[in-house]
Amino acid sequence: MAPVGFLLVAIAIIGLIYGLIMRARAGRVTDAPFVSTGDAAARGAQLAGPKGQISAQGGVMMQQPVYAPVSGTPCMFYELKVTAEWKDGDTTKTKELDHQKVAAQFAINDGSGPVWIDLREGGDFEPTVSKQMEQSTGLLKGIVGGELVFGNYRLNAGIGSLGTTYKVEEKAFPVQQQMYVCGRMAEQGGMITAPKWRALLATNQTRDQYLAAAMKTAKIALIAAAAMFVVGGALAGIGLAMGGGDKADDAAAASASASAPSAPASATDAPSAEPTDAPAASGAQPTKKPVTGTSTKPTTTATAAATTTTAPATSATTSTTSRPTATAPSTKPTATSKPGLVIKPKK
């Protein structure tokens, strides 16, 4: 139960972080003055916020898109990262071979005039298309070198690169018809670019749609995170309490077992100088001999010859009532005695 609780708490923390990020995005949208594209181009510096933040939306005006080299997607921006990975003993090493950020030149226009958008620094774009590929050099190319092909992107593997794996990661922002942009006014004016303190926001949604979606996502994420945190914390607490109780019970049982006195020795195992009970008349075998060095033989009841009465002797039976048995005088063992067992008369 405790592991499930800790897992829910971890998921709650992740949800909390995501909810705070979405709330921050919504806050960026509300903090940036929303102006027309014509005003942003003409006097954006005067209309921008204290940190230069500004936002606008309109139709996309672009002469030529750029094409993502791996997927061939026509886009407004793409980012490409190429890394090499190899083993050095038990250690895995990586090296970045190429990192590109390429943006198309375009403007947005809501009918009041265009304003240029600079995406060269990247940012938070919606929607995006991602693609990943990896290749190994193989034996021949690893020894003499050769060319590796990733879509329209080509990479030259050097000599002696045997065992090296090359990975290509591509993220593209496809061409859009409408766009909302939230960034800052460039110092030279007439262009919206990425802020120095955070990423540029660009989406194919309108401002109201983006703001509503961000607020809704933040609310859901925070509520879900709070619920999972409460449930996970409760399960973790109960699990720890139950685990602690079981451990305490086990420790108490072990302590009681260690401190319990040893059982008294069996009466049959204890040494004794007294003879054991005589075997029953039905022929029961004598009991186990004592462990002591003194050898004692079991005695049986025999009646001595007498003229008129017999002396009472210890009964050979296991009955709780002990009465003297009147028998005929005889020097032979009784008829019920076990064959082979000679019972001598008591002197």
Secondary structure, 3 states (H helix, E strand, C coil): CHHHHHHHHHHHHHHHHHHHHHHHHHHHHHHCCECCHHHHHHHHHHHCCCCCEEEEEEEEEECCCEECCCCCCEEEEEEEEEEEEEEECCEEEEEEEEEEEEECCEEEECCCCEEEECCCCCEEEECCEEEEEEEECHHHHHHHCEEEEECCEEEEECCCCCCCEEEEEEEEEECCCEEEEEEEECCCCCEEECCCCCCEEEECCCHHHHHHHHHHHHHHHHHHHHHHHHHHHHHHHHHHHHHHHHHHHHHHHHHHHHHCCCCCCCCCCCCCCCCCCCCCCCCCCCCCCCCCCCCCCCCCCCCCCCCCCCCCCCCCCCCCCCCCCCCCCCCCCCCCCCCCCCCCCCC
